[in-house]
Amino acid sequence: MRPFRTCAGCLAQDPEWVGSSGTGSLYSWTVVWRPQHPSFVVPYAPAVVELDEGWYLLSAVVGCEDDELSIGMRLEVEFHPVSEEITLPYFTPLRSGGTPASANGRAQGS
């Protein structure tokens, strides 16, 4: 599976998967109190995470209260399966010491 058909930046049509450390910083977020669908549990915090490699990823922050969120907060990815075929990346605060809580494969495609 290709990550996209054409790069929006350079129009390249031969994308490839590149590994990531799975860590980054909170760039921006909001807190949602009115779900768009009944399956969403509120509140939740959709966020833009600036990965350490320089990429930005739209995801959500879990594992902390919304009043604990702050710009630059260090985060790490954790993967949540939502079906047998789909697993989504969420971010949680990086535990103290700056090392990821889990050392399994991070944000790598096949």
N, C-alpha and C positions, 0 to 999 in steps of 0.2 A: 504494500500500500504506500502510495506517495503522500508526503505531508501536504502538498499543494500542487497544482498544475503549472502555475506560472508565478514567479517571484514578483511581488508588487513593486519592489525597489529597483531591480535590474532587468526584469522580464525574462530571466533565465527559465528554461523549461526542463531542466534536469536536476531537480532538488535531491538532496540526500539527507539522511538522518545523521545528526551529530549528537554525541553524548553531552550530558550536562552534569555538574556536581549535584544539582538539585537544591542548591542553597541560593539565597538572594536577600533582597531588602524590600520592604513594603514601600511602594512608590505612591500609591493612592488607593483609597477604598471608600465605600459607603456602607451604611447599615440599612438593611431592608426589613421593614416591619409589616408590609402588606405583600404576601406572596402572590406571584403571578399564576401559580397553580397550587391546588390544595396539597400536593405531595411535598412542597417546600415547607420546612420547619423554620419558623421565624423566632428570633431575629437571625439573620445570616449576613456575612460581610463579603460581598464580591470585592475583589481587589485586583489591582495591577501590581505584579511582582517584577522587580528588576533583577533578573538572574545574574549571578556573578560573572557569567560569560558576556554580559552586555545586552542580552535579549530581554524583551518584555513579554510577560505571559498573563493573560486574564484568567483568574482562578477565584478561589475563595479562601479566607483564613478561618481555620478551625482550631479548637484546643485552647482558646482563651476568650475572655469576655471582651465585648466590643469596646468598652472604655479603656482597655489596655493597649489598643492599637495605636501606633505612632509612626510617622514618616521615618523611614530608615530602619525600622525594627527588623532584626535579622530573623529569617524564616528558612524552613526546610520543607521539602516536598514529602507528602505521604499519599499513597495511591489508594483510592476507594473504588472497589468494584460496584457498578450500578446494574450490571446484568452479566450474563455469561460472556458476552462479547465486548463490553465496554467498561473500561476502567478510567476514572478521572483523577487528575492531579489536584490535590488540595495542599494548602500550606499551613504549617503550624509553627509557633515560635521555636527558634533554635534553642536547644537546651543549653544551660550554662557550660562554659568551657569552649563553646564555639564548634563543637563536633556534632555531626548529624546523629540523631537518636537511632536511626536505622541505617545499616550499611549495605542494604541490598541494592540492585541495579536501579539507577536513577534516570528517569526521563529519556530512555533510549528506545529507539524504534527497532523494527526488525528488518 
